Amino acid sequence: MSITTDRLQSRIFRELVHIVNNVVKNPNIGYITLTETKVTKDLSFCKVYYTILKDDEASLNKVAELLEINKKEIRMKLAEKIRDIRKIPDLVFEYDKALAYGNHIAKLLNEIKNNE
């Protein structure tokens, strides 16, 4: 990654943290935590990784649906905040499975510990 791409990633991340939870307001899902952003080399796409506290299937589907529905508005608000680049990258939201995987491993280790 170049310095420009790294800077853009961190800037998009900082702005999206505030924008996402203001645009996507649903008391049933709670707070959406953004974990990382990755911008492609040609700056046309930005993967936005997120996680939520309730990681059951219904909540995950609802959050993914809400993010897709509000993607255009989120991108427009991002464009208002970041004015010094020519084109705002298309946003691709992906659930970050790392936290869920870590919780699963911790649960398995606790089960092993309790069985001894």
TIMARLO-251318 format. One line per field, with one value per atom (N, C-alpha, C, O): residue in one letter; chain; atom name; x, y, z. Coordinates in steps of 0.2 Angstrom, whole numbers. Example, Ala and Ser with C-alpha at 12.3 -4.5 7.8 and 13.67 -1.06 7.14 Angstrom:
residuo <- [A	A	A	A	S	S	S	S]
cadena <- [A	A	A	A	A	A	A	A]
atomo <- [N	CA	C	O	N	CA	C	O]
x <- [66	62	66	71	64	68	64	67]
y <- [-28	-22	-16	-17	-11	-5	0	6]
z <- [39	39	39	42	35	36	39	40]
***
This chain:
residuo <- [M	M	M	M	S	S	S	S	I	I	I	I	T	T	T	T	T	T	T	T	D	D	D	D	R	R	R	R	L	L	L	L	Q	Q	Q	Q	S	S	S	S	R	R	R	R	I	I	I	I	F	F	F	F	R	R	R	R	E	E	E	E	L	L	L	L	V	V	V	V	H	H	H	H	I	I	I	I	V	V	V	V	N	N	N	N	N	N	N	N	V	V	V	V	V	V	V	V	K	K	K	K	N	N	N	N	P	P	P	P	N	N	N	N	I	I	I	I	G	G	G	G	Y	Y	Y	Y	I	I	I	I	T	T	T	T	L	L	L	L	T	T	T	T	E	E	E	E	T	T	T	T	K	K	K	K	V	V	V	V	T	T	T	T	K	K	K	K	D	D	D	D	L	L	L	L	S	S	S	S	F	F	F	F	C	C	C	C	K	K	K	K	V	V	V	V	Y	Y	Y	Y	Y	Y	Y	Y	T	T	T	T	I	I	I	I	L	L	L	L	K	K	K	K	D	D	D	D	D	D	D	D	E	E	E	E	A	A	A	A	S	S	S	S	L	L	L	L	N	N	N	N	K	K	K	K	V	V	V	V	A	A	A	A	E	E	E	E	L	L	L	L	L	L	L	L	E	E	E	E	I	I	I	I	N	N	N	N	K	K	K	K	K	K	K	K	E	E	E	E	I	I	I	I	R	R	R	R	M	M	M	M	K	K	K	K	L	L	L	L	A	A	A	A	E	E	E	E	K	K	K	K	I	I	I	I	R	R	R	R	D	D	D	D	I	I	I	I	R	R	R	R	K	K	K	K	I	I	I	I	P	P	P	P	D	D	D	D	L	L	L	L	V	V	V	V	F	F	F	F	E	E	E	E	Y	Y	Y	Y	D	D	D	D	K	K	K	K	A	A	A	A	L	L	L	L	A	A	A	A	Y	Y	Y	Y	G	G	G	G	N	N	N	N	H	H	H	H	I	I	I	I	A	A	A	A	K	K	K	K	L	L	L	L	L	L	L	L	N	N	N	N	E	E	E	E	I	I	I	I	K	K	K	K	N	N	N	N	N	N	N	N	E	E	E	E]
cadena <- [A	A	A	A	A	A	A	A	A	A	A	A	A	A	A	A	A	A	A	A	A	A	A	A	A	A	A	A	A	A	A	A	A	A	A	A	A	A	A	A	A	A	A	A	A	A	A	A	A	A	A	A	A	A	A	A	A	A	A	A	A	A	A	A	A	A	A	A	A	A	A	A	A	A	A	A	A	A	A	A	A	A	A	A	A	A	A	A	A	A	A	A	A	A	A	A	A	A	A	A	A	A	A	A	A	A	A	A	A	A	A	A	A	A	A	A	A	A	A	A	A	A	A	A	A	A	A	A	A	A	A	A	A	A	A	A	A	A	A	A	A	A	A	A	A	A	A	A	A	A	A	A	A	A	A	A	A	A	A	A	A	A	A	A	A	A	A	A	A	A	A	A	A	A	A	A	A	A	A	A	A	A	A	A	A	A	A	A	A	A	A	A	A	A	A	A	A	A	A	A	A	A	A	A	A	A	A	A	A	A	A	A	A	A	A	A	A	A	A	A	A	A	A	A	A	A	A	A	A	A	A	A	A	A	A	A	A	A	A	A	A	A	A	A	A	A	A	A	A	A	A	A	A	A	A	A	A	A	A	A	A	A	A	A	A	A	A	A	A	A	A	A	A	A	A	A	A	A	A	A	A	A	A	A	A	A	A	A	A	A	A	A	A	A	A	A	A	A	A	A	A	A	A	A	A	A	A	A	A	A	A	A	A	A	A	A	A	A	A	A	A	A	A	A	A	A	A	A	A	A	A	A	A	A	A	A	A	A	A	A	A	A	A	A	A	A	A	A	A	A	A	A	A	A	A	A	A	A	A	A	A	A	A	A	A	A	A	A	A	A	A	A	A	A	A	A	A	A	A	A	A	A	A	A	A	A	A	A	A	A	A	A	A	A	A	A	A	A	A	A	A	A	A	A	A	A	A	A	A	A	A	A	A	A	A	A	A	A	A	A	A	A	A	A	A	A	A	A	A	A	A	A	A	A	A	A	A	A	A	A	A	A	A	A	A	A	A	A	A	A	A	A	A	A	A	A	A	A	A	A	A	A	A	A]
atomo <- [N	CA	C	O	N	CA	C	O	N	CA	C	O	N	CA	C	O	N	CA	C	O	N	CA	C	O	N	CA	C	O	N	CA	C	O	N	CA	C	O	N	CA	C	O	N	CA	C	O	N	CA	C	O	N	CA	C	O	N	CA	C	O	N	CA	C	O	N	CA	C	O	N	CA	C	O	N	CA	C	O	N	CA	C	O	N	CA	C	O	N	CA	C	O	N	CA	C	O	N	CA	C	O	N	CA	C	O	N	CA	C	O	N	CA	C	O	N	CA	C	O	N	CA	C	O	N	CA	C	O	N	CA	C	O	N	CA	C	O	N	CA	C	O	N	CA	C	O	N	CA	C	O	N	CA	C	O	N	CA	C	O	N	CA	C	O	N	CA	C	O	N	CA	C	O	N	CA	C	O	N	CA	C	O	N	CA	C	O	N	CA	C	O	N	CA	C	O	N	CA	C	O	N	CA	C	O	N	CA	C	O	N	CA	C	O	N	CA	C	O	N	CA	C	O	N	CA	C	O	N	CA	C	O	N	CA	C	O	N	CA	C	O	N	CA	C	O	N	CA	C	O	N	CA	C	O	N	CA	C	O	N	CA	C	O	N	CA	C	O	N	CA	C	O	N	CA	C	O	N	CA	C	O	N	CA	C	O	N	CA	C	O	N	CA	C	O	N	CA	C	O	N	CA	C	O	N	CA	C	O	N	CA	C	O	N	CA	C	O	N	CA	C	O	N	CA	C	O	N	CA	C	O	N	CA	C	O	N	CA	C	O	N	CA	C	O	N	CA	C	O	N	CA	C	O	N	CA	C	O	N	CA	C	O	N	CA	C	O	N	CA	C	O	N	CA	C	O	N	CA	C	O	N	CA	C	O	N	CA	C	O	N	CA	C	O	N	CA	C	O	N	CA	C	O	N	CA	C	O	N	CA	C	O	N	CA	C	O	N	CA	C	O	N	CA	C	O	N	CA	C	O	N	CA	C	O	N	CA	C	O	N	CA	C	O	N	CA	C	O	N	CA	C	O	N	CA	C	O	N	CA	C	O	N	CA	C	O	N	CA	C	O	N	CA	C	O	N	CA	C	O	N	CA	C	O	N	CA	C	O	N	CA	C	O	N	CA	C	O	N	CA	C	O	N	CA	C	O	N	CA	C	O	N	CA	C	O	N	CA	C	O]
x <- [4	0	4	10	2	6	4	-1	8	6	-1	-5	-2	-9	-14	-20	-14	-19	-20	-26	-15	-15	-18	-23	-17	-20	-27	-31	-29	-36	-40	-45	-37	-40	-42	-47	-37	-38	-43	-47	-42	-47	-54	-59	-55	-62	-64	-70	-60	-62	-64	-70	-60	-62	-69	-73	-70	-77	-82	-88	-81	-87	-89	-95	-84	-86	-92	-97	-92	-97	-103	-109	-102	-108	-112	-118	-109	-113	-118	-124	-117	-121	-126	-132	-125	-130	-135	-141	-133	-137	-141	-147	-138	-141	-143	-139	-149	-152	-157	-163	-156	-161	-160	-155	-164	-163	-163	-160	-165	-165	-158	-156	-154	-147	-142	-136	-143	-138	-133	-134	-127	-121	-117	-116	-116	-112	-104	-103	-100	-93	-89	-89	-86	-82	-75	-72	-72	-65	-60	-54	-61	-56	-59	-64	-55	-56	-50	-45	-52	-47	-49	-54	-44	-46	-41	-36	-44	-41	-35	-36	-31	-25	-28	-25	-33	-36	-41	-44	-42	-46	-53	-57	-55	-62	-67	-73	-64	-68	-65	-59	-69	-67	-71	-77	-68	-71	-71	-66	-77	-78	-80	-85	-76	-77	-80	-78	-85	-89	-91	-90	-93	-95	-101	-101	-105	-110	-110	-107	-113	-113	-117	-115	-123	-127	-125	-127	-122	-119	-123	-121	-130	-134	-136	-135	-138	-140	-145	-144	-150	-155	-153	-154	-149	-146	-141	-141	-137	-132	-135	-133	-140	-144	-147	-147	-150	-153	-148	-150	-143	-137	-135	-134	-134	-131	-136	-135	-143	-148	-148	-149	-148	-148	-142	-143	-137	-131	-131	-129	-134	-135	-140	-139	-145	-151	-148	-150	-144	-142	-135	-132	-132	-125	-125	-120	-130	-129	-129	-125	-133	-133	-127	-124	-124	-118	-112	-108	-112	-107	-108	-102	-114	-115	-112	-109	-114	-111	-104	-100	-101	-93	-90	-85	-94	-91	-92	-88	-97	-97	-91	-89	-89	-83	-77	-72	-76	-69	-70	-73	-68	-69	-63	-63	-57	-51	-49	-43	-53	-52	-57	-63	-55	-60	-66	-71	-65	-71	-70	-65	-76	-77	-77	-81	-73	-74	-81	-84	-83	-89	-88	-82	-93	-92	-95	-100	-91	-93	-92	-87	-98	-98	-98	-101	-93	-92	-92	-89	-95	-95	-88	-85	-85	-78	-79	-82	-77	-78	-73	-73	-68	-62	-64	-62	-69	-71	-75	-74	-80	-84	-80	-81	-75	-70	-66	-65	-64	-60	-65	-62	-71	-76	-77	-78	-77	-78	-72	-73	-66	-60	-60	-59	-62	-62	-67	-66	-73	-78	-76	-77	-72	-70	-64	-64	-60	-55	-58	-55	-63	-66	-70	-69	-73	-76	-70	-71	-64	-59	-57	-55	-56	-54	-59	-57	-65	-70	-71	-73	-69	-70	-64	-64	-58	-53	-54	-49]
y <- [-6	0	6	6	11	17	22	20	27	31	35	36	36	40	35	37	29	24	23	22	22	21	27	26	33	39	40	41	38	38	33	34	27	22	24	23	27	29	35	36	40	45	43	45	38	36	32	33	28	25	30	29	35	40	43	44	45	48	43	45	37	32	30	28	30	28	32	30	39	43	43	43	42	42	36	37	30	24	24	22	25	25	30	30	36	41	40	42	37	35	29	29	24	17	17	15	19	19	14	15	9	4	1	-2	2	0	-7	-10	-11	-19	-21	-27	-18	-20	-17	-20	-11	-8	-5	-2	-4	-1	-5	-11	-2	-5	-3	3	-8	-6	-7	-13	-2	-3	-5	-2	-10	-13	-11	-10	-10	-9	-6	-8	-3	-1	-3	-2	-5	-7	-4	-5	0	4	0	-1	-1	-4	1	7	-2	2	8	13	6	11	16	20	15	19	19	24	14	13	10	11	5	2	2	3	2	2	-3	-2	-8	-13	-10	-8	-11	-8	-14	-17	-16	-22	-19	-14	-23	-21	-27	-33	-26	-31	-28	-22	-32	-30	-35	-40	-33	-37	-43	-48	-42	-48	-51	-49	-57	-60	-66	-71	-66	-71	-70	-64	-75	-75	-69	-66	-69	-64	-56	-52	-55	-48	-47	-41	-52	-51	-49	-45	-53	-52	-45	-41	-43	-36	-31	-26	-31	-26	-26	-20	-31	-31	-28	-24	-30	-27	-19	-15	-17	-10	-6	0	-9	-6	-5	0	-10	-10	-5	-1	-5	0	7	12	9	15	17	22	12	13	20	23	22	28	34	38	34	40	40	46	35	35	37	41	35	37	45	48	47	54	59	64	56	60	60	64	54	53	58	61	59	64	71	75	73	79	81	86	75	76	76	80	72	71	75	72	81	84	85	87	83	84	78	78	73	68	68	70	66	67	63	65	56	52	48	45	47	43	36	34	31	24	21	24	16	13	9	6	9	5	-2	-3	-6	-13	-15	-16	-17	-18	-26	-30	-28	-35	-36	-32	-41	-43	-46	-50	-43	-45	-51	-51	-57	-63	-65	-70	-60	-62	-62	-66	-57	-57	-63	-66	-65	-71	-77	-81	-77	-83	-83	-89	-78	-77	-79	-83	-77	-79	-87	-90	-90	-97	-101	-106	-99	-102	-101	-106	-95	-95	-99	-102	-100	-104	-112	-115	-114	-121	-122	-127	-117	-118	-118	-122	-114	-115	-121	-124	-124	-131	-136	-141	-136	-140	-140	-145	-134	-132	-135	-138	-134	-137	-144	-147	-148	-155	-158	-164	-155	-158	-159	-162]
z <- [0	0	0	3	-4	-4	2	6	3	9	8	12	1	0	1	4	0	1	8	11	12	19	23	27	20	23	22	26	16	14	17	20	18	22	29	32	33	40	40	45	35	35	34	37	29	28	34	36	37	43	49	52	50	55	54	58	47	46	46	48	44	43	50	51	55	62	64	68	63	65	60	63	54	49	50	50	50	50	55	54	61	67	67	70	64	63	58	58	52	47	48	47	51	52	60	64	61	68	68	65	72	74	81	82	85	92	93	98	88	89	88	90	84	82	87	87	89	94	90	84	92	89	84	86	79	74	75	74	76	77	71	68	68	62	64	69	61	63	59	61	52	47	41	39	37	30	26	28	20	15	8	5	5	-1	-6	-5	-12	-18	-20	-19	-24	-26	-31	-31	-35	-40	-36	-40	-30	-26	-28	-27	-31	-34	-29	-29	-24	-19	-13	-12	-8	-1	3	4	6	10	17	20	20	27	31	30	36	40	46	49	48	54	59	56	65	69	74	74	76	81	87	87	93	99	98	100	96	95	88	83	88	82	80	77	82	79	72	69	68	61	59	54	63	62	62	58	67	68	63	60	61	56	49	45	47	41	41	36	47	47	46	43	50	49	42	39	39	32	27	23	28	24	25	20	32	33	30	27	30	27	20	17	17	9	7	2	11	10	10	6	15	17	14	15	10	7	3	4	-1	-5	0	-1	5	9	13	14	15	19	15	17	8	4	2	2	2	1	7	6	13	19	19	21	17	17	12	13	6	1	4	2	8	11	16	16	19	24	20	22	15	12	5	0	4	-2	-6	-12	-4	-7	-12	-15	-13	-18	-23	-22	-29	-35	-34	-36	-33	-32	-26	-24	-23	-17	-19	-23	-16	-18	-16	-11	-20	-18	-12	-11	-8	-1	-2	-4	1	1	9	12	12	19	20	16	24	26	33	37	36	43	44	41	50	52	56	62	54	57	63	66	63	68	75	79	77	84	86	91	81	82	83	87	78	79	85	88	87	94	100	104	100	105	105	110	99	98	101	104	99	102	109	113	112	119	123	128	119	122	122	127	117	116	122	125	123	128	135	139	136	143	144	149	138	139	140	144	137	138	145	149	148	155	160	165	158	163	163	168	158	157	161	162	162	165	173	176]
***
